[in-house]
Amino acid sequence: MAHLLHIDSSIQGERSTSRKLTAQAAEVWRAAHPEGTVTYRDLGRRPLPHLDEAAFLARLAPVEQHTPDQAAAWQLTEQLVDEVKRADTVLLGMPLYNYSAPSSVKAWVDYLITPRLAYDPETGTGLLADKEFIVLASRGGGYGPGTPREGWDHAEPWLPHGLSVVGLRPRFITAELTLAQVNPAMSDLIPLAVESLAAAQREIDTLWRAGVPA
């Protein structure tokens, strides 16, 4: 039975573009997999603790030697990796905050990069490579070639590198200029923003046609 892991990370609530995109994608996935099951995690409303000393040292010590703090951190690590392992498809909503990914997404990535659970430390083989990974990204501005802030988006280039060791390879679907509707200085960019969102929505609608990944 197909299983979807649906993750949101926006802190914008109902205003969030990335949440709207992941909700649409999840609906399309359910239509293509009517018998499928879904796990949902909201990193924006319930962020993970950042990887700390206990979580790191728990990876180095045998389980039977864990302190209480290390045991709790290891349990969370196993849960997060297992959520990905059980999924056939992972949907991640990822807005751009201060030119980078939300810190909650960075924390999620840090927990996933765990030797023996998510990759083989001896061979370097990623153990999550068989997953379809769709990232629904949103950006308030424009960062494409020729724009004043070309190269300022440090989220989309980072994520494939950050997860490369575990074998997850993201496919990005991005809506940009999302602030054009609310920032008067960007009002002349509204038509481009509308088209960018529409293009992302059209691409989402082509996913999983007849139950086959696009």
FENJOLIN-V718707 format. One line per field, one symbol per residue. burial: b if it has 9 or more other C-alpha atoms within 8 Angstrom, else e. A space follows every 50 residues. Layout:
burial=???
//
This chain:
burial=ebbbbbbbbbeeeeebbbbebbebbbebbbebbeebeebeebbbeeeeee beebbbbbbeeeeeebeebbbebbeebbebbebbbebbbbbbbbbbeebb bbebbbbbbbbbbbbebbbbeeeebbbbbebbbbbbbbbbbbbeeeeeeb eebbbbeebbeebbbbbbbbebbbbbbbbbbeeeebbebbeebeebbebb bebbeebbbeeeee
//
